[in-house]
Amino acid sequence: MALPNKKKCRQYSLEYLNYGVIPSPTNAQLPMCLLCEQVFSNEAMKPSRLKEHLMKIHPDKADKDRPFFQALKDKHGRTISSLFAKNSSQNDSGLIASYNISLLIAKCGHPFTIGEKLVLPAIKEVISTVMERDPTQVLKSIPLSNDTVARRINEMGADTEEQLCAILRDSPFCLQLDETTTTDNNALLMAYVRYRASNSHEMAEEFLFSKYMETDTKGQTIFNTLCAYLQEKSIPISNILACATDGAPAMVGRCRGFTALLKEQVPHILTVHCVSHRHNLVAKCTNPVLHESLNIAVKAINKIKAHALNNRLFRQLCHENDKTFERLLLHTDVRWLSKGNCLARFCELFDSIVEFLEEVDGALGEKVSSSRCNIMYLADFFEKMNDVTLKLQGNDITLVKSKAVIHSLTSRLDLYRQSIGRKQFAHFPQLAKVSEALTDDLLIVYTDHLRMVKDDMEIRFRDLLNLYVPSWVVQPFQVDVIDCEPVIQEHLVDIQCDDEAQAIFRASGWCSMWLKYAQRYPALWQKIKLLILAFPTTYLVEQGFSQVIHIQSKYRNRLDLPESGALRLKLTSLQPAVKKLAEKHQAQGSH
């Protein structure tokens, strides 16, 4: 059997440039005319056919010599190179834009599909409407599909995690952690760290990790989860200076609690029971009379809010009575501020509530009316407790500040008790409205309650109230060096003579000054680092749990938060190295 004849493929020759022909940039086996940029078949790569094209199509250029066509070739080459460079640059910019937009999606906690559903259509609308240009090329260079955004977020999350772990491997840090049960009945353990950022000389607070615990939430399980993560990331457990947890037995148990197991590995670690949790337990301390009045107020609120018709009728009544507010607030025990908020609103609408309950539930209305003084007192009391709760929340809260807040409250409780005993209600504005109805028996109830709260605080906050804070820590330039420890006297003299340190102290405060000069005065820093770096609360973890509820809604219940970078990018302040990550990928246009 004869083999089929193989088709001959002609090769380009340099002599063909005399006819204004070069190889096609896309296929070197095809000739292309420099003058009209027409590409011919391989069979046309003959001198006779090339000359025929030049004579018939470009007769005015038939007498041109080789240098003329060489100049055209050089110019055309630069044009092609710039075109490809522009295309490549546009694709690379689109790749970086894809990372940055994915980061914004993660920071907002939105589903990954929002890239294609909202972001790209919005970009298209802006370019076509405002800029009056064709958005096709721009949109094709920015891939934002669901899977693409998910990959970008996971890469950036892993990058920020590695940045943090690289810092913690060589730096001492403090830890706060807690566990909660998510909406899908998983036990989620979350941890934050605080350390001194050497590059910015500031106190940095960062999200460390979140892990699902497969079975129980005992202290041993929590400890094993933490150790496994630190071992995986090569972070020495001895770098932990302090740890803050809640007061659950699994955390603070003396024998098998998490803190007990942690102290076995790090003997000198400082463990802190969350100050906010302890303050919330103090706020629950009431005597039977006040507790019954609180329950009556809650029942009245539920009577109105739990029924849609009652809620609408009550709103109409408040409108007719020209009240500032027309709605009551529900009390939820999990939300620590809800008692003060709901009782404050209850007092504002007290007359309307009584009027409404007289028609709906007369017996409940009489109980509310007879408990008016107690409710007014509780509204003032919980408002003051809420103020303390808010002061203990937020970033950069130190043990020194927490001690000042708690010590101030214990002192003010004595002031409040003495004021009520003298029938002076300047500190209780709601109670002052019903001062004429107050009897001596009621005043004794209130003073006994304030005394009981103070006693409870002194027991629960004994460690914090007894915390020794040297005067040179917060006032290093006013303290007498002779009264300080001999070991640090020379260093204190040095810092008192440091004009730059004094300027930073006046501008930013004592905490910023010590963070900046930690390396210059290491002996002093070793004395005070726990006062600055130790977490007094688990506020950041509680805040993280709120973000978990926001991200893992019923529409995203398949999202694996510990494995996805979405939660990390939402909570961290570290910036991923977008350009470095983009260099690892070849730019691909969107389809």
Secondary structure, 3 states (H helix, E strand, C coil): CCCCCCCCCCCCCHHHHHHCEEECCCCCCCEEECCCCCECCHHHCCHHHHHHHHHHHCHHHCCCCHHHHHHHHHHHHHHHHHHHHHHHHHHHHHHHHHHHHHHHHHHHCCCCCHHHHHHHHHHHHHHHHHCCCCCHHHHHCCCCCHHHHHHHHHHHHHHHHHHHHHHHCCCCEEEEEEEEECCCCCEEEEEEEEEEECCCCEEEEEEEEEEEECCCCCHHHHHHHHHHHHHHCCCCHHHEEEEEECCCHHHHCCCCCHHHHHHHHCCCCEEEECHHHHHHHHHCCCCHHHHHHHHHHHHHHHHHHCCHHHHHHHHHHHHHCCCCCCCCCCCCCCCCCHHHHHHHHHHHCHHHHHHHHHHHCHHHHHHHHHCHHHHHHHHHHHHHHHHHHHHCCCCCCCHHHHHHHHHHHHHHHHHHHHHHHCCCCCCCHHHHCCHHHCCHHHHHHHHHHHHHHHHHHHHHCHHHHCCCCCHHHHCCCCCCHHHCCHHHHHHHHHHHCCHHHHHHHHHHCHHHHHHHCCCCCHHHHHHHHHHHHCCCCCHHHHHHHHHHHHHCCCCCCCCCCCCCCHHHHHHCCCCCCHHHHHCCCCCCCCC
